[in-house]
Amino acid sequence: MPERLQKLIAAAGIASRRHAEEMIAAGEVTVNGKVVTELGTKADPAREHIKVRGRLINPLLESREKVYILLNKPRGYLSSVADPEGRPLVTELVPHALGRLHPVGRLDFNTEGLLLLTNDGEFTNFITSARNRVPKVYEVKVKGVPPEEAIERLRKGIRLDDGVRSAPAEIERVDESENNAWFEVVLHEGRNQQIRRMFDAIGHSVIKLRRVKIGGLTLEPLAPKQWRMLTPAEVSRLMKKPGAKSPPRAAKARRAAHGRSRA
């Protein structure tokens, strides 16, 4: 049955669907030897030869088993499959025997916590798409103690440094000291370094940032660098659109369970 090329490339584990579209536009995909650059073009892998950068992907589509990993990402690892600067990659923290995996979205180099890896491009597209409203929950420690009026601005959405306005966010102040404050932030979108840029915009830079939940998935009991496979039931639940209400928040309890210092 003919399907869109970007969907087939994602299903083969070559790239996410968004990255596959970039490959098509760049002329890196051929069908029966002819370069295809038009997005939306369909092909039938049962009858046509599909190549990405010269590599035939038909066998990958026929035999590929989908893999879903939950990783507790430590600081100092890049959420990518390659890096010209040679920095440590999150893909190096899981066995090579699992095959070629890619991160589902990104956590920046100095952000830690829950990260999913997979070879299923459709899964990646679903989780990272803002329209599916899969909640991502973060614990955030910031410099200083922001006034409530500034936090309310972040809740409603604020114009970031690139001129784009962030979507409304759920933000709860969960602790504070003389010099710092802790917040729990729930996002349904994932712009580059969004939480750091949001708090920069109100003059309170982020000191620590940790993702603790995606949908119904949590980190417990994984320590940094540890990982586990998702169960079929967990994958199925993640792929269902959540309701309007986010899950109950319990950042204080999670921090206590991990014995994290507030210093």
C-alpha positions in Angstrom: 0.0 0.0 0.0 1.5 3.4 -1.0 2.4 5.7 2.0 4.0 9.1 2.3 7.8 8.9 1.9 8.5 10.7 5.2 6.3 8.2 7.0 8.2 5.3 5.5 11.6 6.8 6.3 10.5 7.3 9.9 9.1 3.8 10.1 12.5 2.4 8.9 14.2 4.2 11.8 16.3 6.4 9.6 15.0 9.6 11.1 12.0 11.3 12.6 9.3 12.3 10.2 10.3 16.0 10.4 13.9 15.2 9.6 12.8 12.8 6.8 11.0 15.8 5.2 14.2 17.7 5.3 16.0 14.8 3.6 13.4 14.7 0.8 13.6 18.4 0.2 17.4 18.2 0.0 17.2 15.6 -2.7 18.6 12.7 -0.6 15.7 10.3 -1.3 15.1 8.3 -4.5 12.2 6.0 -5.6 13.2 3.5 -8.3 16.4 5.5 -9.0 14.6 8.9 -9.4 15.2 11.7 -7.0 12.1 12.8 -5.2 11.9 16.3 -3.6 8.2 16.9 -3.4 6.8 16.5 0.1 3.7 14.3 0.2 5.0 11.9 -2.5 3.8 8.3 -1.8 5.6 5.0 -2.5 4.8 1.4 -2.0 7.7 -0.5 -0.4 6.3 -3.8 -1.6 6.7 -2.8 -5.2 9.2 0.1 -5.4 12.8 0.5 -4.3 13.2 3.4 -1.8 16.7 4.7 -1.0 17.8 7.3 1.5 21.3 8.7 0.9 21.9 5.7 -1.4 20.8 3.1 1.2 17.9 0.8 0.4 15.3 1.0 3.2 12.9 -1.7 2.1 14.6 -4.5 4.1 14.4 -2.3 7.2 10.7 -1.9 6.7 10.2 -5.6 6.4 12.2 -6.8 9.4 12.4 -4.0 11.8 11.3 -4.4 15.4 10.3 -1.2 17.2 12.2 -0.3 20.4 11.2 2.2 23.1 13.6 3.2 25.8 13.2 5.4 28.9 16.5 6.9 30.0 17.5 9.0 33.0 19.7 11.4 31.2 22.6 12.9 33.3 24.1 16.3 32.7 26.9 16.5 30.2 25.3 14.4 27.4 24.0 15.6 24.1 20.5 14.5 22.9 21.6 13.6 19.4 22.9 10.7 17.4 26.1 12.5 16.3 28.2 15.5 17.3 31.1 17.0 15.3 32.6 18.3 18.5 32.9 14.7 19.9 30.8 15.4 23.0 29.2 12.4 24.9 25.8 11.3 23.3 22.8 9.9 25.0 22.8 7.0 22.5 26.1 5.8 24.0 24.2 5.1 27.3 22.2 2.2 25.8 23.5 -1.0 24.2 24.4 -0.9 20.5 22.6 -4.3 20.2 19.3 -2.4 20.4 20.1 -0.9 16.9 20.0 2.7 15.7 17.9 4.8 18.1 17.2 8.5 18.2 16.0 10.8 21.0 12.4 11.7 21.2 12.7 15.5 21.4 15.7 17.0 23.2 17.1 17.8 26.6 19.9 20.3 26.3 23.5 19.4 27.3 23.1 20.6 30.9 19.6 19.4 31.5 18.9 16.0 33.1 16.0 13.7 33.6 13.5 11.7 31.6 14.4 11.1 27.9 12.8 8.7 25.5 14.8 7.0 22.7 13.2 4.9 19.9 13.6 3.8 16.3 9.9 4.6 15.7 9.5 7.9 13.8 5.8 8.0 14.1 6.0 7.6 17.9 8.5 10.5 18.0 6.3 12.7 15.9 3.3 12.0 18.1 5.1 12.8 21.4 6.8 15.9 20.2 3.8 17.4 18.4 2.2 20.3 20.4 -1.2 19.5 19.0 -1.2 16.1 20.8 -0.7 17.9 24.1 1.5 15.2 25.7 2.5 16.9 29.0 6.2 17.2 30.0 6.8 18.0 33.6 10.0 19.7 34.8 11.6 20.7 38.1 13.3 24.0 37.9 15.6 25.8 40.3 16.2 29.5 39.5 18.5 32.2 40.7 16.7 34.6 43.0 13.1 34.6 44.0 10.8 35.8 41.1 7.7 37.8 42.2 4.3 36.2 41.6 3.5 38.8 38.9 6.5 37.6 36.8 5.5 34.0 37.2 1.9 34.9 36.1 3.4 36.4 32.9 5.1 33.0 32.2 1.8 31.2 32.8 0.0 33.2 30.2 2.9 33.0 27.7 5.8 35.4 27.1 7.6 36.7 24.1 11.0 35.0 23.9 14.3 36.3 22.7 13.5 35.2 19.1 10.3 37.2 19.0 8.1 34.1 19.3 5.5 34.0 22.1 5.6 30.9 24.2 2.4 28.9 24.8 0.7 29.1 28.2 2.4 26.9 30.8 1.4 25.5 34.1 3.8 26.7 36.7 3.7 26.0 40.5 6.1 27.5 43.0 7.0 24.6 45.3 9.8 25.9 47.4 12.0 28.9 48.0 14.9 30.2 50.1 16.6 33.5 50.5 18.5 33.1 47.2 16.7 30.6 45.1 13.2 29.3 44.2 12.0 25.9 43.0 9.1 25.6 40.4 7.3 22.8 38.7 6.6 23.6 35.1 4.3 21.6 32.7 4.8 22.2 29.0 2.9 20.9 26.0 5.3 22.3 23.5 9.1 22.0 23.2 10.9 25.0 21.8 14.7 24.9 22.0 15.8 25.6 25.6 12.3 27.0 26.3 12.3 26.9 30.1 15.7 28.5 30.4 14.7 31.3 27.9 11.3 31.8 29.7 13.0 32.5 33.1 15.8 34.5 31.4 13.0 36.8 30.1 11.9 37.7 33.6 15.5 38.1 34.9 15.9 34.8 36.9 18.2 32.4 35.2 17.8 28.6 35.6 20.4 26.9 37.8 19.1 23.4 37.6 16.6 21.8 35.2 15.3 18.2 35.3 12.5 16.6 33.4 10.6 14.2 35.7 7.6 13.1 33.7 6.3 12.6 30.1 2.6 11.7 30.0 2.2 9.0 32.7 5.9 8.0 32.7 8.1 8.9 35.6 11.8 8.4 36.3 11.5 6.3 39.4 13.4 4.2 40.3 16.1 4.8 37.7 19.3 6.5 38.7 21.2 8.8 36.2 22.5 6.8 33.2 20.1 3.9 33.9 17.4 2.9 31.4 14.6 0.5 30.8 12.4 -0.7 28.0 8.8 0.7 27.8 6.1 -1.9 28.0 3.6 -2.2 25.1 0.9 -0.9 27.5 3.0 2.2 28.3 3.6 2.9 24.6 -0.2 2.5 23.9 -1.1 5.0 26.7 1.4 7.6 25.5 -0.1 7.4 22.0 -3.5 8.3 23.3 -4.3 12.0 23.5 -4.6 13.1 27.1 -7.5 14.9 28.6 -7.5 18.6 29.2 -6.3 18.3 32.8 -2.7 17.5 33.6 -1.8 14.8 36.1 -1.6 15.8 39.8 1.6 17.5 40.7 3.9 16.3 43.5 7.2 17.9 43.0 8.0 18.2 46.7 7.5 14.5 47.2 9.6 13.6 44.2 12.5 15.8 45.4 12.3 14.3 48.9 12.3 10.8 47.5 15.5 11.5 45.6 17.1 13.3 48.5 18.1 16.2 46.4 19.9 19.1 48.1 18.3 22.5 48.0 21.6 24.2 48.4 
